[in-house]
Amino acid sequence: MHEVELFQGTVRYTDTGGEGPVVVLVHGAFVSGSLWRDVVGPLSEHARVVVPELPLGSHEVPLRPDADLTPPGVARLIADFLAALELREVTLVGNDTGGAMCQLVATRHGERLARLVLTNCDAYENFLPPSFRYVQLLARIPGGIWVLAQAVRSRTVRQMPNAFGWLSLREVDAERMEAWVRPVREDAGIRRDLAKVLRGISTRYTMRAAEQLREFGRPVLLAWGQRDRFFRPSFAERLARDIPGARLAWVADSATFVAVDAPEELAGLISDFVRNVGKGADRLVG
């Protein structure tokens, strides 16, 4: 694990190094970069893969208390991260809440991006999905995030539909799940960061980003799990219609966490997109 100091605070990240195109994988709320664990290996055969640990609730180092963690603030943090590592011609890949943040990076700070890949993620009016909006309410109640953090100690609670239960078809292994929920349970600074993120979420950001993506002008791939109850296929179809030239690739046996349900398939889609965009890319569409 590496660290970089940004204006907002310390951000940890992993970096496979090496030559080749740069792919940056962005996770969502309540999970860490380990979401992408089984994607990194096969993808790193064809690319340099960088995975930041973003301040979305499962990070281990709190940011500065005055860090802006509204969606535009998180987008700025991602852009600052790319700049600090001097990454250029980046393929930015987002999932879940991280996909919404990637849309904001693309439309507000796209100068370092060559391509955008969105897996199942928040978009349009679905930020957050209705089943998860209770966490925004908890973020506005003093001690609410602490109560949530204690509740997810229970495996039964974790497997509830409006927790982690329906986010993947495969059960996430216990070690990885514990690593996701431990920081917010044990560290008040992490709870502060997460509460700031949740309080700042608004559909006005994703609605505006969807409009602006029409002018993005670079290749976009939508790699979308078809068995998602929160980010339904209709959202991918809508994005594909609204973003000129966007490619839509269905992942048949996956819910939200495509990186958990179909890591090798996802790695292959990203790799093919990075290497072959514009050269027979229609074969990606299924």
Salt bridges, closest charged atoms under 4 A:
GLU3 OE2 - ARG12 NE 3.06
ASP15 OD2 - ARG48 NH2 2.62
ASP38 OD1 - ARG37 NE 3.23
ASP38 OD2 - ARG176 NH2 3.94
GLU60 OE1 - ARG12 NH1 3.20
GLU60 OE2 - ARG182 NH2 3.38
ASP80 OD1 - ARG76 NH1 3.12
GLU125 OE1 - ARG238 NH1 3.11
GLU171 OE2 - ARG155 NH2 2.52
ASP173 OD1 - ARG37 NH2 3.23
ASP173 OD1 - ARG176 NE 3.19
GLU178 OE1 - ARG158 NH2 3.12
GLU178 OE2 - ARG185 NH2 2.62
GLU186 OE2 - ARG185 NH2 3.98
ASP193 OD2 - HIS59 NE2 2.89
ASP193 OD1 - ARG192 NH2 3.20
GLU211 OE1 - ARG208 NH1 3.02
ASP242 OD1 - ARG214 NH2 3.91
ASP253 OD1 - ARG227 NH1 3.78
ASP272 OD1 - ARG275 NH2 3.38
ASP272 OD2 - ARG283 NH1 3.54
